[in-house]
Amino acid sequence: MVIGSRGDIQPFLKIGKVLKEQYGHRVRIATHPAFKKFVEKDSGLDFFSVGGDPSELMAFMVKNPGLIPSMETVRAGEIGKRRAAMYEMFQGMWRACINATDDEHDKENMKMMGDKHPFVADAIIANPPSFAHIHIAERLGIPLHMMFTFPYTPTSQFPHPLANIKSSNVDRNYANFMTYPLVEMMTWQGLGDLVNKFRVKSLGLEPLTGLWAPGQMYRLGVPYTYMWSPTLVPKPKDWGPQIDIGGFVFLELASNF
């Protein structure tokens, strides 16, 4: 379950290939429709469209590099569009865990596929920006494993990559650590109402409070594997045993250097 650019999706194809070819698992890649051919051609894994347009997502992030959108973005109504796209993707991610096919309108095809290839997820591997992961895992009662190419786990060693902190007289270690809950709180301010709507209407779960939701992954000890070399950034000493740095993850696509 992964959203973002091609650079976000590509490492998950390699992970999926390892799980399928070495361990015999059925692997479904749930991501944007723009990557359908890429997933099917380069990995041979099942593909499931969750909706959303990665180019729009990236353009929004480039225009709004911090956590607080610019006034120009607010005036253009882009926040409403992004929120609508995220809610659509939440629904797509839920269907990806329980539906035989991603064609929700083709009832005949779904019935035919359902008879042959029923699908209910046994586990979810996700990147943090897909957001719906922990709520769907809670609903299905299945394990969740987070994987990403940059840090999302609180540490005093360095700040969250999305947080722009200026130097101050506050202790640096404390300031670094606090950027992680800050990013989560800001994200919850922007999407929390949609997450709760999704939990209640789609999943039949209770809504979360603004006190519990930010930091719940950290408090619940959800395992993370980070995809960079520990030679480049060693594992911080304040990360527990549920956090691993697994090395870079590449598809063998290059024919030369």
Helices and strands as residue ranges (DSSP letters): H 6-21, E 28-31, G 33-35, H 36-43, E 46-49, H 54-63, H 71-75, H 78-98, H 107-116, E 124-126, G 128-130, H 133-140, E 144-148, H 172-197, I 198-202, H 216-220, E 224-226, E 243-245
